[in-house]
Amino acid sequence: MPSNSSLNLISPIDGRYQKYTKDLVQYFSEAASIKYKIIAEIEYLINLTEVKGISIRKITESEKKILRSLYDLDEAGADMVNKIELHGYKNIKATNHDFKAIEYYIKEKIGETKLKDVLEFVHFGLTTWDATNIAYALMLGESIRDVYLPALEELEDKISKLANENKNIPMLSRTHGQSASPTTFGKEFRIFEERLKRQVKKIQSHVLSVKLNGATGNYNALSAAYPQIDWINFSKTFIPKISKLRGVKLEVNLYTTQIEPYDSFVELFDSLNLVNNILIGFNQDMWRYISDGWIGQKPVEGEVGSSTMPHKINPWFLENSEGNLGMANAMFEFFARKLPISRLQRDLSDSTVLRNIGVAFGHSLIGFKYLNNQLGRIVVNKEKALKDLNNHPEVITEAIQTILRREGVTMPYEKLKDLSRGKDITLTDIHKFIQTLEVSEKIKKELLKITPENYTGLASKLASR
């Protein structure tokens, strides 16, 4: 078996589910991490050359293109960085430090160009985490924009379509698992769409905080080298520039230790966690509707539902989606507990945790894709849903007692409770009860018109756009 086979990979993210997560590779792989750190370093270097009072020459537009060409990191480039870190490269001894390896890689590449006179301003006055935290913010922001939100919005659109198509189809509600006032399929779909829409807006507008202030957050090295430079203002102007350049929402945090405290990361993860919880609830409701026979599943030729029961079409897409969303949330919740805490001015326990952000995104994306697959092969079983609804005529007792209250009838709730609570009653039983009431014939006719099918309130209107 070839060593690069997906069958030999430990993580299902890169193995079994690789077809669903491959779009995340360019944001969260080790090579992608190297690329984004190079972006942060190069943009910092370019901005340094534009500050008056620093002993570095201003570079030309063509030289900026040379520097930015390093963003096109190929496999050989990533391998070179890896060699510098772990084994050494040419005259460079192994750094055993991932970011120093990136710095040496940039210098090696620049040293081969007319920019070799600016080599020592690569990573000038910075700590590793100045560039790294910017890199992670870019990875997050761009992956959210390019992969996560499109996948989520595709789900949202499918749920919206189901809401539109089924807005007038009545169904039995259940509260506490018991029969309750009817609703429509469309309105129940619309609820989840609206919940997702609210989170999408929050995620789209979310701003990630980053820092650029040195080893303990005080610009010590930079202000020692160039005390006349307003380094606080440099941070304030540099971060909006890179934010605009990359098309993501970033803001500078001036008050940090060696690391930015990740509060804005955690706020984002909390939104992603909530999205997953919304979809877990949707998965579970859909699973129940399928179990009740209210939603049917279209068979696909060649597929097997059970290894022993030939008749089965299992809703395993929903179940797999639920499991992956839960896996993602376990990680998002851990991120929220871990990342905001660091001993004094810095400890490294956050580093290995951050390398797993892509894993959480991967599980979320798999959850989206599996649910998307399921939504493409379902249909509302109107006949079965109506049959089950009409088997529960007791749900209209709410309407009857409310109208009787309007008419001033004494203790109508209690009368309907005696008739229906804990009993199997029919619509005929309810009609007989109505005929015994001391109300006008007009009110009796009004009550007799109420059926489980038409007692859906404003559900159809709510489900409509």
C-alpha positions, 0 to 999 in steps of 0.5 A: 500500500503506498505511503501517501494513500488516504487509507494510511492516514490517522486522522479521518479529516485527511483520510476518509473525509478528505474530499470534504475538507480538501478546500481547507488545506490552503488555509490550515496545512503546515505549508499554509501556516508557513505561507501566511507567516511569510505574508505577515513578515513580508508586509511588515518589511514593506511597511518598514521601508515606508517609515521615515527615520529608519535606516532602510531604503525605500523599495520600488514597486518591482521589488515589492513584487519580488517580495510578494512572490514568496507568497506562492510557496510551492512544495519545495519551498515548504520543504526547505523551511522544514529542513532548516528547522529540523535538519539544517540547510546549506550553512544553516544549522537546524533551528529547532524553531519553526519561525526562525526557520521561516525567517532564514528561508526569507533571507535565503530567498531575498539574498538571491535578489537585489534586495539583499541589502535589506536582509537584517530588517526581516523580522526586525524588532519583533517576536515570533508571535507578532507575525504568527498571530497575524498569520493565524488571523489571516488564516481564520478570516480568509478560510471563513470568507472563502470556504466556511461561509459559502458552505454554510450559506449553501445549507441555509439556501437549501433550508430556505427552499424547503421552507418555501416549498412546504410553507402550507403543509400542516404537521403535528407539533410536539412539546415535551414529546406530546401532541401540541398545537399544529404548525407547518413544515415550512415554518419549522424549516424557516426557524432554522434558516433564520437562526443560521442567518443571524449567525452568518451576519455576526460571523461576516461582521466579526473583527479579529484582534492582532498585535504587533508590539514585541516580546512583552507587548511594550515595543522594547526592541523597536523603541530602543533601536528607533526611539524617535519613531511612533511605533504605536501609530505604526501598529495602528496604520499597518494592521488596517493596511494588511487587513485591506490587502487581504480582504479580512477584518482585523484590528490592532490590540495595543494592550497585550503580553507577548501574545494577543490574548485570543479573546476575539478568536474565542468570540468567533469560535463561540459563534461557530459553536452556536452554528453547529449546535443549531445544526445539531438540533436541526439534524435531530429534528429531521431524524425524528421526522424521518423516523415518524415517516413525515419526511421520506428519503429518496433511494439511491441505486446501489446504496445499502442501508443495512448489511442485513436488512435490505429494506432500510434507508438509514438517515446516516447522513444526519447522524454523521453530520451530528457526530462531526459537528459535535467533534468540532464543538468539543474542540471549539469549547476547549479553545475557548477554555484554553486560549485566553489563559497564558502564564504571566507574559507567555507560555507556549501551550497555546501553540500546539492548540492553535495548530488544531484550529483547522481540525475543528473547521474540518469537522464542521465542514464535514458536518455541513456537507453531510447535512447538505447531502441529506437535504438533497434526497428528502421529500415531505410525506404530506399524506402520512403527516396529515394522517398523524395530525388528524389522529390527534384532534385534541390539539384543537382544544386550545382553540376552543377554550380560548374562544369560549373565554372570549365569549365569557364562558365560565371555566372553559379550560377546565371543561376541555381538560375534563374532556381530553386530558389523558384520554383518546378522543375523536373529532366526533367527541369534540363536536358532541361536546361543542353541541352541549355548550350554552353558546349561540349557534354562531359560536358553535359553527365557528368552533365546528370549523376548527380542525387539526389541519386548519388550526395552524395559526400564522405558520404559513405567513411566518414561513413565507417571505 
